[in-house]
Amino acid sequence: ELVLLCEPIVVFGTSPTATSALVQALVSLVAPLRFANDYRPYFTIHDSEFQEFTSKTHTPSRVIIGVTNPYFNKALQHWPNVIILDTDPDKTLRVLNPKEHSSSSLRGKPGFYTRHKPYLTKDKQLKKLLRGDRQRPAEVEDILVRRYLTDLTHTLMIPLEQYISSLMPLQRTINPFRQPPLLQQFQHDAFIGTLTDAALKINTELKGLKGNWKELYRKFLRSPNFELWFKKQEIGGKSEVRVATHPAAL
């Protein structure tokens, strides 16, 4: 949810290799969507945005960064989502109380500290996948997890794709001797209104995830990830209309 909604996340580690690997993995979680925001696999005090990212006078920038300098532990305490990596990469990170982070350091308790209240229930299928065959090679498990998350993103986008299709002009309005008809505007409230229990049934049945889907979609519609995806859909829709109005196509 945090990556999907482009929320700020800082990754603390003891090496650039470890932080870079996790930051790259995080931005890939929403594939096939393209992560639309800024991310820095390895951020240092010498980067030009240092003052901006560490300022406590405004809301943290919606960026994902990886850091190793212990100075950032105090400088970024106000960030709402913090991941402190364990020196043992095989250990599972636990979700911890964000209040504990104020007394943590890079040598403190590894874990995931977040103030985010999830819109959906815990993903039991993903947990089962991660706790599956212990003899399974890491490369195979990586492929399985990525395939599952890709399917999850596809499932999330189905209602949006269906709504986008309804905005396309009807075939009978297309005339090669007139200007191509315009696509209808995307109305946030109108889309949310299409999210009936029946429409959301595919989300819960395919992945077993329950919760406040409407609020998740509402927040997603205000995120850079949605804006980038919608622009691509809009360009594709206009292109389809232009092709359909061309005399040769008729």
C-alpha positions in Angstrom: 0.0 0.0 0.0 2.8 2.4 0.9 4.6 2.0 -2.5 1.3 2.0 -4.4 0.2 5.3 -2.7 3.7 6.8 -3.1 4.2 7.4 0.6 7.7 8.4 1.9 9.9 5.5 3.1 13.4 5.5 4.4 15.6 2.4 4.5 18.4 2.3 7.0 21.2 -0.2 6.4 24.9 -0.8 7.1 25.9 -0.9 3.4 24.9 0.8 0.2 24.5 -2.6 -1.4 21.8 -3.6 1.1 19.9 -0.4 1.0 20.0 -0.1 -2.8 18.8 -3.7 -3.2 15.8 -3.1 -1.0 14.8 0.3 -2.5 14.9 -1.2 -5.9 12.8 -4.1 -4.7 10.3 -1.8 -3.2 9.7 0.3 -6.3 9.2 -2.9 -8.3 6.4 -4.1 -6.0 3.7 -2.3 -8.0 4.8 -3.8 -11.4 3.5 -3.7 -14.1 2.7 -0.1 -13.0 5.7 2.2 -13.3 6.6 3.8 -10.0 6.0 7.5 -10.7 7.8 9.1 -7.8 11.4 9.8 -7.0 13.5 7.2 -5.3 17.2 7.1 -4.3 18.7 3.6 -3.7 21.6 5.3 -1.9 21.2 8.8 -0.5 24.0 10.7 1.3 24.4 14.0 3.2 26.1 15.4 0.0 23.0 15.1 -2.2 21.4 18.3 -3.2 18.1 17.5 -1.7 19.6 16.8 1.8 18.1 19.9 3.4 14.7 19.2 1.8 14.5 15.6 2.9 15.6 16.3 6.4 13.5 19.4 7.1 11.0 19.0 9.9 9.1 22.1 9.0 7.0 20.4 6.3 5.6 17.0 5.4 8.3 14.5 4.2 8.8 14.3 0.5 7.0 11.4 -1.2 10.2 9.6 -2.0 11.9 6.3 -1.1 15.5 6.6 0.0 18.2 4.3 1.3 20.8 5.6 3.8 23.7 4.3 5.8 25.0 7.3 7.6 24.0 7.2 11.3 23.3 10.9 11.2 20.1 10.2 9.3 18.7 8.3 12.3 17.9 11.6 14.1 17.5 13.7 11.0 14.7 11.4 9.6 13.0 10.5 12.8 9.9 12.5 11.6 9.5 10.2 8.6 6.3 8.1 9.0 7.7 4.9 7.4 11.1 3.6 8.4 12.8 0.2 7.6 15.9 -0.8 9.6 17.6 -3.7 8.0 19.2 -6.6 10.0 22.8 -7.5 9.3 21.5 -11.0 8.7 19.6 -10.8 5.4 17.8 -14.1 6.1 15.9 -12.7 9.1 12.3 -11.6 8.6 11.7 -7.9 9.5 8.8 -7.4 12.0 6.3 -4.5 12.0 7.1 -2.5 15.1 5.6 0.4 17.1 6.7 3.6 15.4 7.4 5.1 18.9 10.2 2.7 19.3 12.0 4.3 16.4 12.8 7.4 18.4 15.2 5.4 20.5 16.5 3.2 17.7 19.7 3.5 15.7 21.3 1.6 12.9 22.6 -0.7 15.6 19.1 -0.9 17.2 16.2 -3.2 16.7 15.7 -4.0 13.0 12.2 -3.8 11.8 9.5 -1.9 9.9 8.2 1.1 11.7 5.1 2.7 10.2 2.3 5.0 11.2 0.3 3.8 8.2 -3.0 2.1 9.0 -3.6 -0.5 6.3 -6.8 -0.3 4.3 -6.8 -4.1 3.7 -6.3 -7.2 5.8 -3.0 -9.0 6.0 -2.2 -11.0 2.8 -2.4 -14.6 3.9 -1.7 -16.0 0.5 1.6 -14.1 0.3 2.6 -15.2 3.8 1.9 -18.8 2.9 4.0 -18.3 -0.3 6.9 -17.0 1.7 6.6 -19.7 4.3 6.3 -22.5 1.8 8.9 -25.0 0.7 12.1 -24.1 2.7 14.1 -26.1 0.2 13.0 -23.9 -2.7 15.9 -21.9 -4.2 15.8 -18.2 -3.6 15.6 -17.5 -7.3 12.5 -19.6 -7.7 10.8 -18.0 -4.6 11.6 -14.5 -6.0 9.9 -15.4 -9.3 6.8 -16.7 -7.5 6.5 -13.7 -5.3 6.9 -11.3 -8.2 4.3 -13.2 -10.2 1.9 -13.1 -7.3 2.4 -9.3 -6.8 2.0 -8.6 -10.5 -1.3 -10.5 -10.5 -2.3 -8.5 -7.4 -1.7 -5.3 -9.2 -3.6 -6.5 -12.3 -6.5 -7.4 -10.0 -6.4 -3.9 -8.4 -6.5 -2.2 -11.9 -9.5 -4.2 -13.3 -12.2 -1.9 -12.0 -10.2 1.1 -13.3 -9.7 -0.4 -16.7 -13.4 -1.2 -16.9 -14.3 2.4 -16.0 -11.8 3.8 -18.5 -13.5 1.7 -21.2 -16.8 3.3 -20.4 -15.3 6.7 -21.1 -14.5 5.9 -24.7 -16.8 7.3 -27.4 -19.4 5.0 -28.8 -18.7 3.6 -32.3 -21.7 5.3 -33.8 -20.3 8.7 -32.8 -17.2 8.1 -34.9 -17.3 9.7 -38.3 -14.3 10.0 -40.7 -15.5 13.4 -42.0 -15.7 15.0 -38.6 -13.4 15.8 -35.7 -12.6 12.8 -33.6 -15.0 12.7 -30.5 -13.4 13.5 -27.2 -13.1 11.0 -24.4 -15.3 11.6 -21.4 -13.5 13.1 -18.3 -12.5 10.8 -15.5 -14.7 11.6 -12.5 -13.3 10.3 -9.2 -16.7 10.2 -7.5 -18.3 8.5 -10.5 -15.6 5.8 -10.4 -15.9 5.2 -6.7 -19.7 4.9 -7.3 -19.0 1.9 -9.6 -17.3 0.0 -6.8 -20.3 -2.0 -5.7 -19.9 -5.1 -3.7 -20.4 -7.1 -6.9 -17.6 -5.1 -8.6 -15.2 -5.6 -5.7 -16.0 -9.3 -5.5 -13.3 -10.2 -7.9 -10.7 -8.4 -5.7 -11.7 -10.4 -2.6 -12.2 -13.8 -4.3 -9.0 -13.8 -6.4 -6.7 -12.7 -3.6 -8.8 -13.1 -0.4 -8.0 -9.6 0.6 -10.7 -7.8 2.6 -11.0 -4.3 3.9 -11.8 -0.8 2.9 -11.2 -1.1 -0.9 -13.0 2.1 -1.7 -10.8 4.2 0.6 -7.7 2.5 -0.9 -8.9 3.4 -4.4 -9.8 6.9 -3.4 -6.3 7.5 -2.0 -4.7 5.8 -5.1 -6.6 8.2 -7.4 -4.7 11.1 -5.7 -1.3 9.5 -6.1 1.4 10.1 -8.8 1.2 6.4 -9.7 -2.4 6.8 -10.8 -1.7 10.0 -12.6 1.1 8.4 -14.7 -1.0 5.3 -15.4 -4.0 7.4 -16.4 -2.0 9.6 -18.8 -0.8 6.5 -20.6 -4.4 5.2 -20.8 -5.6 8.6 -22.1 -2.9 8.8 -24.8 -3.8 5.2 -25.8 -7.5 6.0 -25.9 -7.0 9.1 -28.1 -4.8 7.1 -30.4 -7.5 4.4 -30.8 -10.1 7.1 -31.7 -7.9 8.7 -34.3 -7.2 5.4 -35.9 -10.9 4.5 -35.9 -11.8 7.8 -37.6 -9.3 7.4 -40.4 -11.0 6.6 -43.7 -8.6 3.7 -44.4 -9.6 2.1 -41.2 -13.2 2.2 -42.2 
